Amino acid sequence: MHPDGFSLFVHNENNKIISSEQFSQQYLDEQIDLELFFHSLQTSLPEYTSVNLILETDFYTLIPAALFKPENAASFLKLYKPTLPETVEIFHTFYKHTESVLIYAYDKQTIKVLQSTFSLITVQHHLHPVIEENEAVEGEQVSLLLRNGQIDCLVWRNTNIQLINSYTYQTVEDIVFHIVNILHHLHFNNETAKITIYRGKNIKISPETVLKKYVQSVNCVEI
């Protein structure tokens, strides 16, 4: 699920995508009954064993696990995201390798409909795959997730997350500025720091060529 609608991917037992479909937000807005729409979608799918719901949302924060209490999750998120609406469901995920908790939120009504339709559903934040993939980070690294007009940055020193933040962009130069600025303020070594760019197939912007003028190690991962 993302601000422009949602993408549906069907995987086989080897986790290979066998079909996909895009649904725009405009299309969803035109549906009289979301529950009926998702039920119809569910019955049209082949037999499945699990459903992963990945939520793309800007309402998120990462805090040390030692400070986290489930009953205070909404208060923590509100502290970092003051515009958090009341009509959201709060989720959290603990990451042992970083000793931190990711707190995030999404529209409560949408979640309720999806959970009632898909009984085997697992909810994840859009940064979950990036955090999981970097379970054994060594040295200084910036993990950069490109979205439409926005980038999410996770900055690592070994397995310790030094910074997590999102930035808007319009051009390649905007992206490069944010990365170079992060490296400068955290005193990272441009010759040894690693930049990993995560990008979906629908994202066409490519900052890696320009980034390589400033940082030696730049790697791209398609998600």
Buried (B, 14 or more C-beta within 10 A) or exposed (E): BBEBBBBEEEBEEEEEEEEEEEBEEEEBEEEEEBBEBBBEBBEEEEEEEEBBBBBBBBBBBBBEEEEBEEEBBBEBBBEEBEEBEEEBBBBBBEBEEBEBBBBBBBBBEBBEBBBEBBEEBEBBBBBBBBBEBBEEBEEBBBBBBBBBEBBBBBBBBEBEBBBBEBBEBEEBEBBBEBBBEBBEEBEBEBEEBBBBBBBBEEBEBBBBEBBEEBBEBBEBBEE
